[in-house]
Amino acid sequence: MKTGTKIMIMSGLFLLLFFTLVLVWICGSDVLPQITDDITSGLYYRRLAEQTGELVRNTEGKVLTELMADDNDNVFPCWLRIDGTDIDYPVMQEEQGRKGYYLNHRPDGKKSRSGSLYIPCYDSTGEDNIIVYGHHMRNGMMFGALNRYKDSRWAKDHSRIELKVDGDARIYEVCAVIVLSLDDRDLRWEDKIRFDSVEDKKDYLYKTRKLSCVDTGTLPDIKKGTRFITLVTCDYSVPDGRLIVVAIG
């Protein structure tokens, strides 16, 4: 082999080794832990969904929340599922004095940047409007798929939201998809947990549909027993933005 060819090969190998070491250094300091966390959390939630699904299908006469427990015996208040998405997760109940805990903790207590879906401490599954918060993960986990509701056709094809609570499957239909900045308080969804009357519920529905960026085609009949579920995540199209998906059942 000619000397010039050897030099070129050695130079190429040196550059490859150099860039490999740089990549390893970068990943080791920041990216690699994030990738590892995404993979382990993804496997964790997938395992929970598979186990819970098997238990529900094969068990009769038991309260659902008795079955939805992980390896550390944490019981999930409810389970949220949206067909056609990867949203198939337990929903945790935030406790007083632990605000923000589930923003960076999984249901088993392990720290994770994806956190958990959760109901804030001032709300519960027994209220007229259940608010569920979750991260908008760029890898699609948690509430990353909610961004697709900004497409009207997709929203109409995936309008069904299922929430399993105490053995019952509550079915909701998406009626509004809203994008707003936290500086814009035209909709104070966190204040609408319980309603005084049917007219109050109609007013909430009217406001959310008026602010909606898509027409979901849902025209619900508001009754005394009508309930809402409001899914909230970040939106990057506006400063300090929030994407709010409101469904009725």
JOCOR-V100786 format. One record per backbone hydrogen bond with DSSP energy under -1.0 kcal/mol. CO is the residue of the C=O (numbers start at 1). NH is the residue of the N-H. If there is no record, write none. Layout:
BEGIN
co	nh
CO	NH
CO	NH
END
This chain:
BEGIN
co	nh
2	6
3	7
4	8
5	9
6	10
7	11
8	12
9	13
10	14
11	15
12	16
13	17
14	18
15	19
16	20
17	21
18	22
19	23
20	24
21	25
22	26
23	27
24	28
25	29
26	30
26	31
27	32
30	34
31	35
32	36
33	37
34	38
35	39
36	40
37	41
38	42
39	43
40	44
41	45
42	46
43	47
44	48
45	49
46	50
47	51
48	52
49	53
50	54
51	55
52	56
53	57
54	58
63	66
64	67
64	68
67	69
68	76
70	73
74	70
78	91
79	164
80	89
81	162
82	85
86	88
87	82
89	80
91	78
92	119
95	98
98	101
100	103
101	104
102	116
104	112
106	109
110	106
117	92
118	133
119	94
120	123
124	127
128	228
130	230
132	232
133	118
135	137
135	143
137	140
141	137
141	144
143	146
144	147
145	148
146	149
147	150
148	151
151	155
152	156
153	157
154	158
159	174
161	172
162	81
163	170
164	79
165	168
168	165
170	163
172	161
173	248
176	246
177	213
178	244
180	242
181	184
188	191
189	192
193	129
197	201
198	202
199	203
200	204
201	205
202	206
203	207
204	208
205	209
206	210
207	211
223	226
227	249
228	130
229	247
230	132
231	245
232	134
233	243
238	241
240	182
241	235
242	180
243	233
244	178
245	231
246	175
246	176
247	229
248	173
END
